Structures are given as structure tokens and as C-alpha cells.
Amino acid sequence: MIIASLSLNQQIYKANLQEPIDISIGMHSGAQNPSAFHIPFPRFEPIQVGDFIGSVAAGSGANCENLFINAHGNGTHTECIGHITKERISIHQSLKTFFFTAQLLSVQAKTLENGDNLISAEAVLPFVSPGIQALVLRSLPNQSSKLSQNYSGKNPTYLQPQLCQALAALGVQHLLIDLPSVDREEDGGQMLSHKAFWQYPENPRKEATITEMVFVPNEVPDDLYLLNIQIASLETDASPSKPLLFKLSQ
């Protein structure tokens, strides 16, 4: 075993780093993915250079594929403040450490008069543990259809800007959700929840991240965890990502 020791709220916890709980959604070529914002599905295609085709099935000695993806609509991804800034800020520049104290919290959205489903501050804030660096929100009902849900044009559940503002004030650096966005699908470009969490433009939190389209299985209980966020070193605003939770014990 590889055991990590960490301190949270004056308590010492241990985590077995060889027992991760993967809350990412694997990305496939084609339609077997969650999708949002009418973004095309990912395509993985063998490269062709002259007579060479990067496919063992086609007779080559190795597989070598071109990947056509858009992190924001094709599955689990982690984004930085560069998602909403004129300045080009990349996730590779923003995310410099990768292990965080985290809380998993299941939450029920409420339906507004206009029919929108919203996760509110009052549904979350009373249950947030002090001192955590990351918060993972699991929306209810939690169904396996999230693994391949097409959200485009369906105005999926989103987060109240006041909630994101409050989480920033509490010092939560990393927010993870199982929805396509913290903001409403069509909001006229306001991006209010993104701006509230990143405190943009008044006090930009350039090291804070938002991870969207995770999936947390129902058998994983609400609790405190150690979180590891893994990304590709891409010089763009978001990367497909692999967040892992590790159980804590005292």
C-alpha cells in the first residue's frame, strides 16, 4: 500500500493511494459520450501519411490516431479562468498542484417558476465542511444515463451564482459537478456562475478550477476525501481530465 497522511480541521487522516475512485467519464470516439452545447462528438481516426495508415487492424505495425475533441462538450473536463477571459490563460498554467482535501455532497435541485432546475446556495452551504479545498456536487437523481446524456438544447440543471460566490468566499478552490456547466445553457453570454466562482473581473482567482461532467457512482457515500485532479498539459483553457477520490480514515 501507498499511504498518504493529511491534516484537515486539526484532524489527521490517511488515504490509500492505491484505491482510487475514478469519477471521470471515459471518452469514446463517436456518440457514446455525454455531449453539450451542440458540440460535435469526439472522433479518433488513424493517421494516414502516404501509404501508412496508423491502424494495426489495417495492417500497420502500430496504432496512431488523430484525436478530434472539444473538452467543453465531450465529457469530463477541468477548466480555468481562461475560459472567460480575453487574456489567454491555460489550464496548464493555472493548475500547479494536484491533490486536495475534498467533500462529496449530494444535492437536489429546485425547479423555478420558469421551469429551470437550479442548485441553490441554501441547498449546499449549510452542509459544506470548513477548510476543504474542493467540493464535489452530485446532483439528484443520480442516474447512469449521465454517462451518455445529450444535454444540447435541453437547458440542464445549473448552479445559482450566489452559491458560486459563497464558495469562493469560503476558500473553495476547486468545484466539481456532474452537469455540463455551472451556468445556464443559454444566458446571453453572462457566465454569471463562472464569474462568481473565479471572482472575475474584480479579484481573479487564477489558480481555481471548475470541473464539469463528472460521474460519482451511487455507492460512493457523501463524505470527506482526498482528491487528485489529473489533466493533460494543454496550453488552452480546458483539458479532458481524470479526477480521483480517495477514502479517508483516521
N, C-alpha and C positions, 0 to 999 in steps of 0.2 A: 504494500500500500504506500501511496504518497500522501501524507497528511499535511494540510495547511492549518496554521493557527492564526486566528484573528480576534481583534477586540471590537466589541460593539456595546455601547452604553455601559461601560465598565464591567462587561461580562466577556469571558474568554470562550471562544467557540473553536471547534475543529471541523474540517471538511476533508473528505476523502476525494482527492483529485482524480482518482481512477474510477469514480462512479458518477459521471456527468449525466444530467437530464437535459437532453437536447430539445430546445423549444423553437428551433428553426424549422422551416418547411423546405424540403428538398426541391430543387429547381430542375424541371424536365424540359426537354425540347418538345414544343408543341402545346396543346391545350390542357394538359394535365397539371395545371397550376392555378393558384388564385390569381386573379387579374383585376385591375382597376384603371379608371380614367381612360378607358378605350385604348390603352397602350397595347401594341401587338404582343402576341405570345413570344417567348424565347425561341430561338432557332439555333440548334447545334448542327453544323454541316461540315463534312470532311473538306479540307482544303484541297484544291486542285491546282497544281503547278505543272504545266506541260502534260506529260503522261502520268505524273504521280497523282494519286488520289489517297488522301490520308485516311484510309479505312482498311483494316485487316480483312474485313468481310469482302472487300472489293479486290483483294489480292495483294495489298501492300504489306510491308513488314511491321507497320506501326499505325496506330490511330492518331490522327492530328486534326482537331476540329476548330473551325472558327465559331465563336460564340456571339450571337446577336441578342443582347439583353438590354432591358431598361430597369434598373434596380427599383425604381419607384412603383412600378406596376406589375412586376413579375414574381414577387414573393418576399420573403423575409429580407429586410434591408435596414441598415443603420445610416442615418443622415446627420449632417452637421449644419451649423448656422449658414453655411454657404448655399443651402437650399433656398434661402430667401434674400440673399444679399447681392448687390451689384458687384462687389468685390469678389473675386474668385477665391474661395476658401474651400479646401478639400477635406474630406473625412480623414485622409492620411495625415494631414497637418493637425487636425483637431483632436483625434483620439490617440493619446500618447500612453495611457495606462489601460490595463485590460481586465483587472479583477476589482470587484466592487461588492460592498455589502448591499444586499437587496432584500426587498419584501415582495412576495407574491400576494395579490389581493384580488379576489373575485368580486365583481360588481355588476349590478343590474342597472341598465339604462332606464331613463324615464321618457315617456312619449309627450312631446309638446303639443300645443293646440294646432300647430301647422302640420303635424304628423311626423316631424323629425324625432329621431331617437338620440338622446343626449346623455352622456355620463357627466353628472354634475359634481360640483365641489362638495355638496352636502352628503353625497353617496360615498365619497372617498376619504376626505380629510379627517373625519373623526377616527379612522381606523389606521392611519399612517403611523408607523413606529418612528420615534425620534432617532435622528442620527444616521438614517440609511442614506446611501449614496445613489441607489437605483430603486425604481418602483416598476413592477411588472403588473399590468392590469389585465385580468382575464374577464372578458365580457360574458354575461349570461343571457340566454342559454349558451353553453359551450358545446358545439356540435362538430363532428368530424368533417362536415361539409365546408368548414373554413379552410381545409387543405386544398380545395379546388374551386372555391366560390368565385363567381364572376360578379364583381361589385359595380361594374360600369353602368352608369345611368340609374342606379337604384338608391342613391342617397343613403349610404350606410351610416350606422351609428358613428358619432364623433364626440369630441371632448369639449366641455364648456371652457371658454378662455379663462374664466375666473379660477377654475381648477388648475390650469397650467400656470397661471400667475402665482397661485398659492404654493404650488410645488416648488417653483423656482425660489420663492421666499424662504421655504423650509430647507433649501440647500440640496434638493434632489437634483443630481447632475445628469442622470440617465433615465429616460422614460421609455418603457416598452409596452406596446399594445398589440392586441390580436386583430386590429382593424386596419383598413387601408390607409387611414390618415387620422391625425388628431383634429383635423379641420373638416368642415362640411365639404362635400364633393363639389358643389357649386356655391362659391361665396364671393364672386366678383373679384377674386384676387386679393382679398383682405388678409387671409392667412392669420387670423387673429390668435388662434391657439398656438401655432408655431411661434409667432412673435412674442406671445406672453411667456412661453417657456424659455425662450432664448433671450428674453428681456431686450428685444430689438425694437427700435434702434437706440434706446436710452442708455442701456448698460449691457452691451452684448456679452453673452456667456459663450465664448468661442470653444470651450472645452466640453460643453454639454452636448448630448446627443439624443436623438429620438429614433427608436427602432419600431418599425411597423410590420404588420403581418406575421407576428409570431404565432405559435400554437402551443398551448400548455395543456397536456392531457388531463382529463378529469381526476385521474388517480393521484396527481401531484397536489398535495394539500397546501392551502394558504399558510404561509409561514415565512420565517427569515431564511435567507440563502446566501451563499457566495455566488456571485455572477461573473462569468467570463464572457466578454464580447469579442468575437473574432471577425476580422474584416480582411478584405484584400487591400493591398497598399495602392489604392487608386487615387490619382490626383483629380478627383471630381467630388461633387457634393455628397454622394451616397455610394455605398457599396453593398452588394449582397452580403449577408452576414450570418454568423452562426453563434447565437447566444446560448450559453450553457449555464444551468443552475446546478449547484452542489449543496446537498443537505448539510445542515449544521447540527452539531451535537456539542453538549457541554461536558 
